[in-house]
Amino acid sequence: MRPEKLFELDEANAAVPLLEALVARLQRGALHLQEEMTRLASEIGVVVADLSAEDLVRQRPAARVLIEELDGIVREIEASGAHLKDVKLGLVDFPTEREGEIVYLCWQSGEPEVAFWHRTDEGFAGRQPLPGSAKTPCLQ
């Protein structure tokens, strides 16, 4: 299936500063949400895996604001045409066309620019440097 939006490399790179800010907010918020879930689980004597976001909101209605903020950030990233792949690692993919094939330009939070690509079925493990890039893929 062809994505609605295909990115050129310069277009993906132009999105990096905003994405860096959005992903940082998302990571901080997700960490805070996880801490709240851990506290609630401890208080009611269950393991975190047994709790849902709905459970948290029922017990702590103020958590709804955080959940809605995180959802809004994800929607903003996705509305740009980019795909958020992993919050913790800060991975974002940009659909593009390379030699007639739909592939992803791949960016990780902390990288100054988009310097990798991978096929749609390979994911992060299949990242390859873009031509002219001497960078190597690494997890943070």
CYANA upper distance limits for C-alpha pairs under 8 A (distance plus 0.5 A):
  2 ARG  CA    102 ILE  CA      7.82
  3 PRO  CA     95 PRO  CA      7.41
  4 GLU  CA     81 GLY  CA      7.91
  5 LYS  CA     81 GLY  CA      6.17
  5 LYS  CA     95 PRO  CA      7.55
  6 LEU  CA     81 GLY  CA      8.21
  6 LEU  CA     94 PHE  CA      7.79
  6 LEU  CA     95 PRO  CA      5.64
  6 LEU  CA     96 THR  CA      5.19
  6 LEU  CA     97 GLU  CA      7.50
  7 PHE  CA     11 GLU  CA      6.52
  7 PHE  CA     12 ALA  CA      6.60
  7 PHE  CA     94 PHE  CA      6.70
  7 PHE  CA     95 PRO  CA      6.47
  7 PHE  CA     96 THR  CA      5.58
  8 GLU  CA     12 ALA  CA      6.85
  8 GLU  CA     96 THR  CA      7.12
  9 LEU  CA     13 ASN  CA      6.64
  9 LEU  CA    105 LEU  CA      8.07
  9 LEU  CA    114 VAL  CA      7.83
 10 ASP  CA     14 ALA  CA      6.58
 11 GLU  CA     15 ALA  CA      7.09
 12 ALA  CA     16 VAL  CA      7.25
 12 ALA  CA     94 PHE  CA      7.27
 12 ALA  CA    105 LEU  CA      8.34
 12 ALA  CA    114 VAL  CA      7.39
 13 ASN  CA    113 GLU  CA      6.08
 13 ASN  CA    114 VAL  CA      6.24
 15 ALA  CA     19 LEU  CA      6.57
 16 VAL  CA     20 GLU  CA      6.39
 16 VAL  CA    112 PRO  CA      8.04
 16 VAL  CA    113 GLU  CA      7.08
 16 VAL  CA    114 VAL  CA      8.23
 17 PRO  CA     21 ALA  CA      7.05
 18 LEU  CA     22 LEU  CA      6.69
 19 LEU  CA     23 VAL  CA      6.29
 19 LEU  CA     77 ILE  CA      7.88
 19 LEU  CA    109 SER  CA      8.47
 20 GLU  CA     24 ALA  CA      6.58
 20 GLU  CA    109 SER  CA      6.42
 20 GLU  CA    110 GLY  CA      7.83
 21 ALA  CA     25 ARG  CA      6.80
 22 LEU  CA     26 LEU  CA      6.59
 22 LEU  CA     73 ILE  CA      6.98
 22 LEU  CA     77 ILE  CA      8.33
 23 VAL  CA     27 GLN  CA      6.49
 23 VAL  CA     87 VAL  CA      7.66
 23 VAL  CA     90 GLY  CA      6.58
 23 VAL  CA    109 SER  CA      7.59
 24 ALA  CA     28 ARG  CA      6.68
 24 ALA  CA    109 SER  CA      8.49
 25 ARG  CA     29 GLY  CA      6.52
 26 LEU  CA     30 ALA  CA      6.44
 26 LEU  CA     70 LEU  CA      6.44
 26 LEU  CA     73 ILE  CA      7.23
 26 LEU  CA     74 VAL  CA      8.40
 26 LEU  CA     87 VAL  CA      7.59
 27 GLN  CA     31 LEU  CA      6.60
 27 GLN  CA     87 VAL  CA      6.72
 27 GLN  CA     88 LYS  CA      6.79
 27 GLN  CA     90 GLY  CA      8.23
 28 ARG  CA     32 HIS  CA      6.74
 29 GLY  CA     33 LEU  CA      6.58
 29 GLY  CA     66 LEU  CA      7.43
 29 GLY  CA     70 LEU  CA      7.13
 30 ALA  CA     34 GLN  CA      6.60
 30 ALA  CA     70 LEU  CA      7.91
 31 LEU  CA     35 GLU  CA      6.73
 32 HIS  CA     36 GLU  CA      6.76
 33 LEU  CA     37 MET  CA      6.69
 33 LEU  CA     63 ALA  CA      8.31
 33 LEU  CA     66 LEU  CA      7.90
 33 LEU  CA     67 ILE  CA      8.24
 34 GLN  CA     38 THR  CA      6.60
 35 GLU  CA     39 ARG  CA      6.70
 36 GLU  CA     40 LEU  CA      6.66
 36 GLU  CA     56 LEU  CA      8.37
 37 MET  CA     41 ALA  CA      6.53
 37 MET  CA     48 VAL  CA      6.80
 37 MET  CA     51 LEU  CA      7.80
 37 MET  CA     56 LEU  CA      7.07
 38 THR  CA     42 SER  CA      6.66
 38 THR  CA     47 VAL  CA      8.48
 38 THR  CA     48 VAL  CA      6.28
 39 ARG  CA     43 GLU  CA      6.66
 40 LEU  CA     44 ILE  CA      6.72
 40 LEU  CA     56 LEU  CA      7.75
 40 LEU  CA     59 GLN  CA      8.48
 41 ALA  CA     45 GLY  CA      6.23
 41 ALA  CA     46 VAL  CA      5.47
 41 ALA  CA     47 VAL  CA      6.14
 41 ALA  CA     48 VAL  CA      5.87
 41 ALA  CA     51 LEU  CA      7.67
 42 SER  CA     46 VAL  CA      6.90
 42 SER  CA     47 VAL  CA      7.88
 46 VAL  CA     50 ASP  CA      7.20
 46 VAL  CA     51 LEU  CA      8.37
 47 VAL  CA     51 LEU  CA      7.83
 51 LEU  CA     55 ASP  CA      6.45
 51 LEU  CA     56 LEU  CA      7.76
 52 SER  CA     56 LEU  CA      7.03
 53 ALA  CA     57 VAL  CA      6.75
 53 ALA  CA     67 ILE  CA      8.45
 54 GLU  CA     58 ARG  CA      6.63
 55 ASP  CA     59 GLN  CA      6.80
 56 LEU  CA     60 ARG  CA      6.18
 56 LEU  CA     61 PRO  CA      8.03
 56 LEU  CA     63 ALA  CA      7.45
 57 VAL  CA     61 PRO  CA      5.09
 57 VAL  CA     62 ALA  CA      7.56
 57 VAL  CA     63 ALA  CA      6.09
 57 VAL  CA     64 ARG  CA      6.23
 60 ARG  CA     64 ARG  CA      8.50
 62 ALA  CA     66 LEU  CA      8.17
 63 ALA  CA     67 ILE  CA      6.84
 64 ARG  CA     68 GLU  CA      6.52
 65 VAL  CA     69 GLU  CA      6.61
 66 LEU  CA     70 LEU  CA      6.71
 67 ILE  CA     71 ASP  CA      6.63
 68 GLU  CA     72 GLY  CA      6.56
 69 GLU  CA     73 ILE  CA      6.86
 70 LEU  CA     74 VAL  CA      6.87
 71 ASP  CA     75 ARG  CA      6.65
 72 GLY  CA     76 GLU  CA      6.61
 73 ILE  CA     77 ILE  CA      6.84
 74 VAL  CA     78 GLU  CA      6.66
 74 VAL  CA     84 LEU  CA      7.75
 75 ARG  CA     79 ALA  CA      6.33
 76 GLU  CA     80 SER  CA      7.02
 77 ILE  CA     81 GLY  CA      7.75
 77 ILE  CA     82 ALA  CA      6.62
 77 ILE  CA     83 HIS  CA      7.48
 77 ILE  CA     84 LEU  CA      7.38
 78 GLU  CA     82 ALA  CA      5.85
 78 GLU  CA     83 HIS  CA      6.07
 78 GLU  CA     84 LEU  CA      7.38
 81 GLY  CA     94 PHE  CA      7.65
 81 GLY  CA     95 PRO  CA      8.32
 82 ALA  CA     92 VAL  CA      7.14
 82 ALA  CA     93 ASP  CA      6.25
 82 ALA  CA     94 PHE  CA      5.28
 82 ALA  CA     95 PRO  CA      7.50
 83 HIS  CA     92 VAL  CA      5.99
 83 HIS  CA     93 ASP  CA      5.54
 83 HIS  CA     94 PHE  CA      6.83
 84 LEU  CA     90 GLY  CA      8.30
 84 LEU  CA     91 LEU  CA      6.67
 84 LEU  CA     92 VAL  CA      5.06
 84 LEU  CA     93 ASP  CA      7.02
 85 LYS  CA     90 GLY  CA      8.16
 85 LYS  CA     91 LEU  CA      5.77
 85 LYS  CA     92 VAL  CA      6.00
 85 LYS  CA     93 ASP  CA      7.38
 86 ASP  CA     90 GLY  CA      6.09
 86 ASP  CA     91 LEU  CA      5.51
 86 ASP  CA     92 VAL  CA      7.78
 87 VAL  CA     91 LEU  CA      7.15
 89 LEU  CA    108 GLN  CA      7.45
 89 LEU  CA    109 SER  CA      7.62
 89 LEU  CA    139 LEU  CA      7.84
 89 LEU  CA    140 GLN  CA      7.37
 90 GLY  CA    108 GLN  CA      5.86
 90 GLY  CA    109 SER  CA      5.32
 91 LEU  CA    106 CYS  CA      7.79
 91 LEU  CA    107 TRP  CA      6.41
 91 LEU  CA    108 GLN  CA      5.05
 91 LEU  CA    109 SER  CA      6.98
 92 VAL  CA    106 CYS  CA      6.58
 92 VAL  CA    107 TRP  CA      5.86
 92 VAL  CA    108 GLN  CA      6.83
 93 ASP  CA    104 TYR  CA      6.05
 93 ASP  CA    105 LEU  CA      6.08
 93 ASP  CA    106 CYS  CA      5.13
 93 ASP  CA    107 TRP  CA      6.78
 94 PHE  CA    104 TYR  CA      5.66
 94 PHE  CA    105 LEU  CA      5.43
 94 PHE  CA    106 CYS  CA      6.93
 95 PRO  CA    102 ILE  CA      7.20
 95 PRO  CA    103 VAL  CA      6.37
 95 PRO  CA    104 TYR  CA      5.07
 95 PRO  CA    105 LEU  CA      6.85
 96 THR  CA    102 ILE  CA      6.20
 96 THR  CA    103 VAL  CA      6.02
 96 THR  CA    104 TYR  CA      6.19
 96 THR  CA    105 LEU  CA      7.10
 97 GLU  CA    101 GLU  CA      5.89
 97 GLU  CA    102 ILE  CA      5.04
 97 GLU  CA    103 VAL  CA      6.41
 98 ARG  CA    102 ILE  CA      6.86
 98 ARG  CA    103 VAL  CA      7.01
102 ILE  CA    119 ARG  CA      7.97
102 ILE  CA    120 THR  CA      7.76
103 VAL  CA    117 TRP  CA      7.61
103 VAL  CA    118 HIS  CA      6.50
103 VAL  CA    119 ARG  CA      5.12
103 VAL  CA    120 THR  CA      5.79
104 TYR  CA    117 TRP  CA      5.93
104 TYR  CA    118 HIS  CA      5.93
104 TYR  CA    119 ARG  CA      6.62
104 TYR  CA    120 THR  CA      6.70
105 LEU  CA    114 VAL  CA      7.33
105 LEU  CA    115 ALA  CA      8.20
105 LEU  CA    116 PHE  CA      6.41
105 LEU  CA    117 TRP  CA      4.75
105 LEU  CA    118 HIS  CA      7.17
106 CYS  CA    114 VAL  CA      6.78
106 CYS  CA    115 ALA  CA      7.72
106 CYS  CA    116 PHE  CA      5.73
106 CYS  CA    117 TRP  CA      5.57
106 CYS  CA    118 HIS  CA      7.46
106 CYS  CA    124 PHE  CA      8.29
106 CYS  CA    127 ARG  CA      7.85
107 TRP  CA    111 GLU  CA      7.36
107 TRP  CA    113 GLU  CA      7.67
107 TRP  CA    114 VAL  CA      5.57
107 TRP  CA    115 ALA  CA      7.60
107 TRP  CA    116 PHE  CA      7.37
115 ALA  CA    129 PRO  CA      6.35
115 ALA  CA    130 LEU  CA      5.98
115 ALA  CA    133 SER  CA      6.77
115 ALA  CA    135 LYS  CA      7.46
116 PHE  CA    127 ARG  CA      6.37
116 PHE  CA    128 GLN  CA      5.79
116 PHE  CA    129 PRO  CA      4.88
116 PHE  CA    130 LEU  CA      5.51
116 PHE  CA    137 PRO  CA      8.10
117 TRP  CA    127 ARG  CA      5.91
117 TRP  CA    128 GLN  CA      5.95
117 TRP  CA    129 PRO  CA      6.97
117 TRP  CA    130 LEU  CA      6.74
118 HIS  CA    122 GLU  CA      6.82
118 HIS  CA    123 GLY  CA      6.90
118 HIS  CA    124 PHE  CA      7.77
118 HIS  CA    126 GLY  CA      6.05
118 HIS  CA    127 ARG  CA      5.28
118 HIS  CA    128 GLN  CA      6.65
119 ARG  CA    123 GLY  CA      7.50
119 ARG  CA    126 GLY  CA      7.75
122 GLU  CA    126 GLY  CA      5.53
122 GLU  CA    127 ARG  CA      8.33
123 GLY  CA    127 ARG  CA      7.47
127 ARG  CA    137 PRO  CA      7.05
128 GLN  CA    136 THR  CA      8.31
128 GLN  CA    137 PRO  CA      7.81
129 PRO  CA    133 SER  CA      6.17
129 PRO  CA    134 ALA  CA      7.31
129 PRO  CA    135 LYS  CA      6.70
129 PRO  CA    136 THR  CA      7.15
129 PRO  CA    137 PRO  CA      8.06
